[in-house]
Each structure stands twice: as structure tokens, then as C-alpha cells.
Amino acid sequence: MAAMGTTTVEAESGSDYKTVTVPVDQRKLIYVDDGETLENVLFDVTATDAGVSIIATGTDWTIRNVAVRGQVEIGDECVLCVADTGSGNSHIENVWIGDGARYEEKGGTGLWIAPEHDGHLEIERVNIQEMSDNGFYCSAPGTDGGGTVTLRNCYAANCWVSHYRIAEGIIENCVASVTDSRQYRKGRGVWAWEPGSVEVKGCHFHMNGHHYSFVAGANDSPSHITVADTQWDDGFHGGWSERHGSRIKFEDGNGNDPQNVIPEGCPASIVDVLPGEVGDISIRNQVSTGETVVVERAAHKPDDFVVVIHDESGDAIGHSDPIEGGETCENLTVALDPPLAESQTATAMLHYIDDENDFGESIRVNDEPIQNAASVTICTEDEPSVCGYTNEDNVVDTSGLRTAIDDWRNGDIDSSLLRNVIDYWRSRDPIEK
């Protein structure tokens, strides 16, 4: 369990935003009270077992232009833990929690509204991904404080139990998407709890057949959903379920052609959240032939940039084409020359473009390079590798781990490969091929 500490967030001299770097094995607690505003803050939780929770109570408070860089390690806690407890109105807008939480059965929650909520929350342009205990968890006040919520222009992806869990309110121009087939990443689109009603309009539920787009009712109690001008997936048992006397009413303008798109104005990375110069890059552990690597996400503003891959010795071994400043580039394949001959840690780094349209100096923001490292496992047909121990979802499951242990005992693989297999089994991360 990470140690907890409180932090006061104040503006940095000479910077457009404040960076709060959370140390190894710590969870920072940030409090927002009556009438207060938390804005223009980057929480860096890239250290091992680091996390952050923002706790807002009282009324007339605002959380704005806040980003979390890195996967939060918070157990079954929440990143945004909020409630308007003064029967008033509070606001959350332009927030990025897209790097998610550790993959586990009872893991992190993106946004949690406490049962005591008795006012109204306006939640706009918030991006939450890869949570194991709901993305937007807004149902608790339904049988307690009775507060309401409006979710507008929000994005949620690859969250278990549900992406939008709500008791009473509006979901407008929002998107839910499931592109991860692992158990604790494929939750419901909307789950309506008592008392209702929940109004859904102008949304997309891109479930890929993994779960219901809509479920109404829970815990032996009914709820009600109305759906209008919404594209939703019907591939999982018809796409909707009415339980415990609940009702789902489909009005005009609906269809079954949902798109996985981020709503206009919703941040696609931390670059869209913070003012001034900002950079962002993410690369995940992956398997490669050694000829290419895949960078999950890269962005920088205001200048154009390139992504450069460095090997363990620090040498540049590949770079992308120029990318326009302000754009967020996803799933970028970078060719390596020379190719990686053996498994190692590779670092993806943002660089400026030089006068010859090649890469120049590394980009530094607040005197820190914009970089991220990941393990690249070389997989070829000639040598045993972690690829041989994955299932159909490219995940090392318990069966694959047992096979690897047997192969190690028989002398077919070395201890280094076994440790690599164990690491992938623990993380449950899909292996990018």
C-alpha cells in the first residue's frame, strides 16, 4: 500500500502550470473545498507505485485543466473523489486521466461521486481510460444525498464494471469504447441505478460486442433510461438489458453504427489540458522483431516535433516523420535502423525538427526531457520468446506461465526469459506485436 501525503498546489513562478511529481510508493491527497478552484496542474505519477486522489467537497468548487501523467497505483481508491455537499453547483472541466490504473479485479476508479452529494455537478470534457472499478462512478447519491449530474463531451474507454454509472442525470455527446478484450477492461456503456431517470443523447457506445451499451436497474431496484440521437452497439445480447422492472425508451435518431471518437473539446492527451508549452509521450512494453517499435501516444505544443527512439546505450536508432505541433499522434510505428538485435529497454523521446527536416535537440519542458521507456522483447521464429506463452488475446495467462515454468525446469528456456514471462503474467498487459 502506498504511503499517503497531502500537497498544497500553488502556481509556479515563470510557468503556465504547476507540476506535482509524486515520489515512489506514495499517493498524494489534494483537497478542494467551498468556493475553491484547482486548475492548471499536472500530476506526474510515473514513479513506481505512485498515485493521486483529488478530494472535492462543499459547494461552488471547480476542478479545471488538470492532467495525470502515468498509470495511477491507488488500489481500489479514486482519482477524482467528489461531491457537492452544499446543495449548490460545482464544476469539473477539461481533465485527462487517460493513462489509467493498474490492471486488477478491484482496482482504481476514475471519478467517484460520494453518497453525500446533494447538489448538481457539471462534468465536461473529461477523458478517463483503463479503470477497473468504473470510469465515471456517479450512482452512489441515488439512494442517499439525491444529487444530480450532467456529463457532457466526455470520453471513457476500457473500463470495468461500467463506463458511465449514474443514478439521475444527463449523458450528452459522450463516448464509451471497448478495444481491450481483457476481463477487467470491458464494462457496460451506461449502467443506470435507482431512482433514475438517466437521459442519454447524442452519444456513441462503441462496445465491440464485449458488453451491453445500456443496462437499467441494479440491486433489485429499477431505473429508467431514455436514448435519443445515439449510435450504440447491439452485439452483446442485443446491446441492452432492463432489470428489476426498469425501462429503456429509445426515441428518435438512434442507430447501430457507433464510432470510437473523442468528442470535440475533450482532451486527447495532456497537451490539450494545460496552457503554455507541454509535451507528452507514452510507450508500452511490447514484443518486436527488432525492426520497429510502436509508440502509444505523442504530442507537443506549440512546436512541430519528431519522436526519436533510443536504445539502452543512448544511441538514436529510429525516428518518426515530422508531427505538427498541437496534434496528438496515437499508435505510431517507428522503424529502427539499425534494428534491435536483443531484448532491452528502449526510450521514446520528443525532439525538435532541425533545418534539414531531421531531428534536432531533445525537447525540454521545465528543464526536463519528454521521454518514456519500455521493455522491448525481441521475438523471432528462431529463438524462444514470451510470444510463445500468450493466449489468443496476446496476454500471458496462468496456463502460459505454467508452460514457461515447465520449459525452464526442462532446460528449454533460461531464467531471463522466465522472468520476462512472469512480469507479463503479473501485469496482464497485452503484448503489442
Helices and strands as residue ranges (DSSP letters): E 3-6, E 18-21, E 26-32, E 37-44, E 51-56, E 62-69, E 78-82, E 89-97, E 109-113, E 120-129, E 136-138, G 140-143, E 148-152, E 155-157, E 162-166, E 169-172, E 175-177, G 183-185, E 188-192, E 198-201, E 204-206, E 214-216, E 224-228, E 231-232, G 237-239, E 240-242, E 247-250, G 270-272, E 278-282, E 286-288, E 292-301, E 306-310, E 316-319, E 328-335, E 344-353, E 359-362, E 364-365, E 368-369, E 371-378, G 386-389, H 398-409, H 415-427
